[in-house]
Amino acid sequence: PRQQMLRDQLWDGLASLGGVHLHGSLEHRVASNLNLRIDGVSAADLRATIRTIAFSSGSACSSSAPTPSHVLKALGLTDEQAFGAVRFGLGRSTQRAHIDETLDIFARAVQALRRA
């Protein structure tokens, strides 16, 4: 499906940054969802730095809770890793150009945050 192809394009681009860890299986997940963490970069810092792209911290099951996601904990993540999680949701209107723009913006933000 188209969303899965776009999600995989997003994953491949983010993974190329190095130190990017996928939470869960790439094959056995909702085609429109991607949840990951990036070594050396906190989700809170990404959210504060990137204002032009919609993404969330943690899992969908705990987006409003101040505790680490029980879903991510069940996957074996530490509290710190779970709090560092970034979640992307792709919709019907998501286009390849949106993925390219997201990758460009995220790459610049990750590089800047890692240098800081």
N, C-alpha and C positions, 0 to 999 in steps of 0.2 A: 504494500500500500504506500501511497504518497507520503503520509505522515511518518511512517517508519523509515523511508528513504531519507527524508529531511532530518529526522532525529539522528540517524546514523551519520549523516554528513556533519551535524553539529558535534556529535561525539568524536568523530575522527579529527575534526579541527581542534577541539578542546584537548583531546589526548595528545596531540602533537606539541602542546605547550610543555609537556613533561611534568611528572609529579601529579598527574590527574588520576583520580581513582573513582571508578564507577561503583555505585552502590546497587548491588543486585545483579541479576543476569541481563545481558543485552538482548538475548533471544526471548526470554520469558518475562516480558513486561508489557505494559500498555504501550502501544506504538507512539503515542503522543507525549510520553513522559521520559525525562532524563534526570537522574539524581546523582550527584557526584560531589567530591571535595577536591581542593587544589592545595597541595603542599605549600606551606609558607604564606598562605593567603587566607584570611578569615572571611567567612560569609558576610559578617557585619561590615568589614572594610570594603568588600566588593559592593555591597548595597549602598554604602555611603559614597563610593566613587562613581558608580555607574547609575546615572539617572534616566537614561534614554531607552533602557531595555527592561521589560517586565520579566522578573524571575523572583523566586522565593527562597527562603532559608528553610532547611529541614525537610520534613516530609509533609505531604498533604494532610496526613492524619494528626499533625501536631503544630500546624502553622501558627496557632494562637497561644500555644502553651509555652511557659518559660522553662520547661524541662526538656531534656533531650528526647527526641522521638523514640517511642517504644519500638517502632518498626525498624528504625536504623539500629537500635540497640540489639534487637533480635537477630539482625544480620551480622552481629559481632563487633560493631563499632564502639569505641570508647565514647564517653560523654563529650570529650573535646572534638573527636572526629564527627560525631553527630551534630554538634553545634556548628561545625564548619561546613555542613552540607548546603549545597545549592541545588535548587530544583527548577527545571524548565518544563513548561507545558506548551506543546505546539497545537495550534488550532487549525480549523479548515481553511482559514485565510492565510496561514503561514506560507510564505513563498521562499524559494531558493535565495532570493536577494536578501530576505530577512535573516536567513542563516548566515550568509556571507557578512552582513553588517554586524551581527551579533559576534561572530568570530573575531572580526577586526577590533571591535570595541573591547571585548573581553581580553584579547591578547595584549592590547596596550595597557589595560588596567592591571592585569596580572603582572606584566613586566614591571610596571611602575611600583606596584605594591611590594614585589619581591626585592626591588632595589632599595626601598625605604627602610 
